[in-house]
Amino acid sequence: MNKFYNVTSYVIAILIFPCLIFGDKPLLFLAPICYGVGKLLLSFSNNANFKFSKIVYDVLGFLRLVIIPAMIALFNDSIIDNLPLGQTYFNEAVLYMCVEFIIGSLFILILSRTRLFKQKVVTRNNFKLSGSPIYYILFSLVIFGIFLVSPGVRKNISFLIIKTDAMGRGTETASSLNVLFVMLFQLALALLFLVIAYASYKKYKDNPKIYYAILPLFIGVINISLIVGERRSYQLYTMIAVLTVVSLLFFKHKRRINIVIISVGIFVLALMTLYKELYVFNYTSYSEALKSTSVGNLRIVDTLQSYFYGPSNIAASIDYLNYYNGSFKQYLFDNTRAIFGINFFIDKQHLITSQLFNQLIYGSKQLTGHLISSAGYGIIYFGPLFFYLNLLANIFFAFLVEYIIRRSKSLEGIFIGTYIYMRLITNVFSHPTPLITLISMILVVYSIAIVPGIIIKNFTKKVGIE
């Protein structure tokens, strides 16, 4: 890990400690202490195959156990939306959050030393396209043709900037068929990027000049700039997937290429953040939204607690048990309905836990908005003794996927694996339902194109066509 970050995070945690111990939420002082303990355990984890996962886990822990408590103390705001939570629930939530982070850190230490994962990092000098590039190009052309003749699909897609005149809120209100076509369009662009990147890579290997990376870079930027709805996660996951591929293929010029990709990604993410946080869809332009919004309306602490699962978010999960039972039947329903394909045959009238959770927070006004943390979901379904099981499962699968990516030579596997991995690691403190939804959707939809492509390539090799 970067030494500067390590020193800085320790210093900030130490400086914030006295501010918390004398505040009106005295138990919050435990948060930076537990962050320090967890970080110390992480420092003994030295498996290079998990390097990125360990960094992300540490940074998310820093946000949850240091920054959020500091913001709560600074703004004296520990209430999420209009849900009144007593001091007892808040204190319990702080303890759960602290214990969970330490247990997760200990589990990472154990994983890094187990024989299940080798310590040695595999050196990869050659990469391959597992499927047929001709098939991928034909598939992409068909999808692009459908896109051109389908207004319903086009209206759900923006480029660089979300259209302020769009009806509804992107895929949030789109039909299932349109959502499927949008995903196929995303896949077509990704496959086009991989085909062009691989063709350029073969020339780059013999003559490593930067101009071979220009076309893959251009297609990669298009992938990042494609906006579907308001969810910024797609842009983030795609950006990291593109970065991973170009860094591996064009390694001698990766720094300059990555500067371009990251700059475009930050620009798109910044505008999407403005769109969502300033409710730009209620205005005719971004400038009008900026003029009509004051800093006081942004609810910074609420947003941080919602996205990074602060103590009030966990306290709301404890309060949830006063209204609903955490039954095995509901747990099974949540995670079965989350599986893409199976969800078409399951009753949509019955609400999942996250919908009931938001119904409680917003007083039946809406069913989405706040996420449930791994600890909160564990408290509801596994009780106080085993509440951390969700986190351990998330850590294991995130580390497993990173391990596989680091050993793979298939560009399709690396790109899709990175996308799935980013979903897992950035949501390592989340409950499993949304992870299952996206990962199962990616695996099913992407297999529509990639599996036939692999079969065709293997067949053409056997008959000697390729």
Secondary structure by P-SEA (a helix, b strand, c coil): ccaaaaaaaaaaaaaaaaaaaacccccccaaaaaaaaaaaaaaacccccaaaaaaaaaaaaaaaccaaaaaaaaccccccccccccaaaaaaaaaaaaaaaaaaaaaaaaaaaccccccbbbbbccccccccaaaaaaaaaaaaaaaaacaaaaaacccccccccccccccccccaaaaaaaaaaaaaaaaaaaaaaaaaaaaaaaccccccaaaaaaaaaaaaaccccccaaaaaaaaaaaaaaaaaacccaaaaaaaaaaaaaaaaaaaaaaaacccccccccaaaaaaaccccccaaaaaaaaaaccaaaaaaaaaccccccccaaaaaaaaaaacaaaaaacccccccaaaaaaaaaacccccccccccaaaaaaacccccccaaaaaaaaaaaaaaaaaaaacccaaaaaaaaaaaaaaaaacccccaaaaaaaaaaaaaaacccaaaaaaaaaaaaaccc
